Amino acid sequence: MSPLFFLRREKYASGFSERLGNYPEFIHDGRKVIWLHCVSVGETNAARSLVDQLWSELPDHRLIVSTTTKTGQELAKKVFAEHCP
């Protein structure tokens, strides 16, 4: 596919760098890490009860949530803000 396809569509361009393995800096603070990947808004919504359960049963762990779509990222930042500072 043409690279222009991705650049012309904000939905695909958003987070493209992360898809290539360029993630934001992660500073390890010594806690065990649970990484939860939600592809879309639907999976992010479905993960709410899982995140609540993980947070209540494993409060000493650090929870990282990643998504693939821009709308999934926006929702994850909103609904998991208290669990994933």
C-alpha positions in Angstrom: 0.0 0.0 0.0 1.1 3.5 -0.6 2.4 5.4 2.4 0.1 8.3 1.3 -2.9 6.1 2.3 -1.8 6.3 6.0 -0.8 9.9 5.9 -4.1 11.0 4.4 -6.3 9.2 6.9 -5.9 10.6 10.4 -7.4 7.4 11.8 -4.5 5.3 10.5 -1.8 8.0 10.9 -2.5 8.5 14.6 -0.2 6.2 16.5 1.6 5.0 13.4 5.0 5.6 15.0 4.0 3.3 17.9 3.0 0.6 15.4 6.6 0.7 14.2 7.9 0.1 17.7 8.5 3.8 18.8 6.8 3.9 22.2 6.7 6.8 24.7 9.5 6.6 27.3 8.7 4.2 30.0 10.3 4.7 33.4 10.4 1.5 35.4 9.6 2.2 39.0 10.3 -1.4 40.3 6.7 -2.6 40.3 5.6 -5.6 38.2 3.9 -4.5 35.0 0.7 -5.7 33.4 0.3 -4.6 29.8 -3.2 -4.7 28.4 -3.6 -4.1 24.7 -7.1 -3.0 23.4 -7.3 -2.7 19.7 -10.4 -0.5 19.4 -13.0 1.4 21.3 -15.1 -1.8 21.7 -12.2 -3.7 23.3 -11.4 -0.7 25.5 -15.0 -0.6 26.8 -14.9 -4.4 27.3 -11.7 -4.1 29.3 -13.2 -1.8 31.9 -14.3 -4.5 34.3 -11.0 -6.4 33.8 -9.0 -3.2 34.7 -11.2 -2.7 37.8 -10.6 -6.3 38.9 -6.8 -6.1 38.2 -6.6 -2.9 40.1 -8.4 -4.3 43.1 -6.6 -7.6 43.2 -3.1 -6.4 42.2 -2.7 -2.9 43.6 1.0 -3.2 43.8 1.3 -3.8 40.0 1.6 -1.1 37.3 -1.0 -1.2 34.6 -0.2 -0.1 31.1 -3.0 0.1 28.5 -2.3 0.5 24.8 -4.6 0.8 21.8 -4.4 0.8 18.0 -7.0 3.5 17.1 -7.1 7.1 17.9 -10.6 6.8 19.3 -9.5 3.9 21.4 -6.6 5.9 22.8 -8.8 8.8 23.7 -11.3 6.5 25.5 -8.5 4.7 27.3 -7.0 7.9 28.6 -10.4 9.0 29.8 -11.7 5.8 31.5 -8.4 4.4 32.8 -6.8 7.7 34.0 -7.0 6.8 37.7 -5.6 3.3 37.1 -2.8 4.2 34.6 -1.3 7.5 35.7 
